[in-house]
Amino acid sequence: MPNQQNKYQLLKSLEQDSNLTQRQLSKELGISLGKVNYCLQSLIQVGLVKVHNFKNSKHKIQYSYLLTPKGIEEKTKLTISFLKVRTKEYEDLKKEVEKLTNAETRKE
């Protein structure tokens, strides 16, 4: 199963453009093509993504990766989780800056 960050990135990218190829996803996300394939297969297997194939304008078979309702729900949960982590990191940094500022003020 892909890690949370890869899962979130894939779901977010596919929600924005379901016709991205695995090669395009690899380039966009900065992860290997093999890892994209592995992660997509995992997301398909657990029902977060549905795959459709169709012929593109060059008469080649192309895939479209669509988020399922379960996939949309999972992406929402991951987004909320991500925002909670970032908010906590921000608050911790803010406290650290306040401590350092107070320590500097006392030295003067």
C-alpha positions as CSV (number, residue, x, y, z in Angstrom):
1,M,0.0,0.0,0.0
2,P,1.4,3.5,-0.8
3,N,2.3,5.8,2.0
4,Q,-0.1,8.5,3.0
5,Q,1.7,11.3,1.1
6,N,1.9,9.3,-2.2
7,K,-1.7,8.3,-1.8
8,Y,-2.8,11.9,-1.3
9,Q,-0.7,13.2,-4.2
10,L,-2.0,10.6,-6.6
11,L,-5.6,11.1,-5.5
12,K,-5.3,14.9,-5.8
13,S,-3.6,14.7,-9.2
14,L,-6.2,12.2,-10.6
15,E,-9.1,14.3,-9.2
16,Q,-7.7,17.3,-11.2
17,D,-7.1,15.3,-14.4
18,S,-8.2,11.7,-14.6
19,N,-6.6,11.3,-18.0
20,L,-3.0,11.7,-16.8
21,T,-0.8,8.8,-17.9
22,Q,1.4,7.0,-15.4
23,R,4.4,8.6,-17.0
24,Q,2.9,12.1,-16.6
25,L,2.0,11.3,-12.9
26,S,5.6,10.0,-12.4
27,K,7.0,13.3,-13.7
28,E,4.5,15.5,-11.9
29,L,4.9,13.8,-8.5
30,G,8.7,13.2,-8.8
31,I,8.4,9.4,-8.1
32,S,9.4,6.5,-10.3
33,L,7.1,5.1,-13.0
34,G,7.2,1.7,-11.2
35,K,6.1,3.3,-7.9
36,V,3.2,5.1,-9.7
37,N,2.1,1.8,-11.2
38,Y,2.4,0.0,-7.8
39,C,0.5,2.8,-6.0
40,L,-2.3,3.0,-8.6
41,Q,-2.8,-0.8,-8.6
42,S,-3.1,-0.6,-4.8
43,L,-5.6,2.3,-5.0
44,I,-7.6,0.3,-7.6
45,Q,-7.5,-2.8,-5.5
46,V,-9.0,-1.1,-2.4
47,G,-11.6,0.6,-4.5
48,L,-10.4,4.2,-4.3
49,V,-9.8,4.5,-8.0
50,K,-11.6,3.0,-11.0
51,V,-9.9,2.6,-14.3
52,H,-11.4,2.9,-17.8
53,N,-9.7,2.4,-21.0
54,F,-10.5,4.1,-24.3
55,K,-9.0,4.8,-27.6
56,N,-7.3,8.2,-27.9
57,S,-7.1,10.3,-31.0
58,K,-4.0,8.4,-32.2
59,H,-6.1,5.1,-32.0
60,K,-4.0,3.9,-29.1
61,I,-5.5,2.5,-25.9
62,Q,-5.3,5.0,-23.1
63,Y,-6.5,4.8,-19.5
64,S,-8.6,7.1,-17.4
65,Y,-8.3,6.9,-13.6
66,L,-11.4,8.1,-11.9
67,L,-11.8,8.6,-8.1
68,T,-14.6,6.5,-6.7
69,P,-16.9,8.0,-4.0
70,K,-14.7,6.1,-1.6
71,G,-11.6,7.6,-3.2
72,I,-13.0,11.1,-2.8
73,E,-13.9,10.5,0.8
74,E,-10.3,9.1,1.4
75,K,-8.8,12.2,-0.2
76,T,-10.9,14.4,2.0
77,K,-9.7,12.5,5.1
78,L,-6.1,12.7,4.0
79,T,-6.4,16.5,3.3
80,I,-7.9,17.1,6.8
81,S,-5.1,15.0,8.4
82,F,-2.4,16.8,6.4
83,L,-3.8,20.2,7.4
84,K,-3.9,19.1,11.1
85,V,-0.3,18.1,10.9
86,R,0.7,21.3,9.2
87,T,-1.3,23.4,11.7
88,K,0.4,21.7,14.6
89,E,3.8,22.2,13.0
90,Y,3.0,25.9,12.6
91,E,1.9,26.3,16.2
92,D,5.0,24.5,17.4
93,L,7.3,26.8,15.3
94,K,5.4,29.8,16.5
95,K,6.0,28.8,20.1
96,E,9.6,28.2,19.4
97,V,10.0,31.7,17.8
98,E,8.3,33.3,20.8
99,K,10.7,31.5,23.2
100,L,13.7,32.6,21.2
101,T,12.3,36.2,21.0
102,N,11.7,36.3,24.7
103,A,15.1,34.9,25.5
104,E,16.7,37.6,23.2
105,T,14.6,40.3,24.9
106,R,15.7,39.2,28.4
107,K,19.4,39.4,27.3
108,E,19.1,43.0,26.4
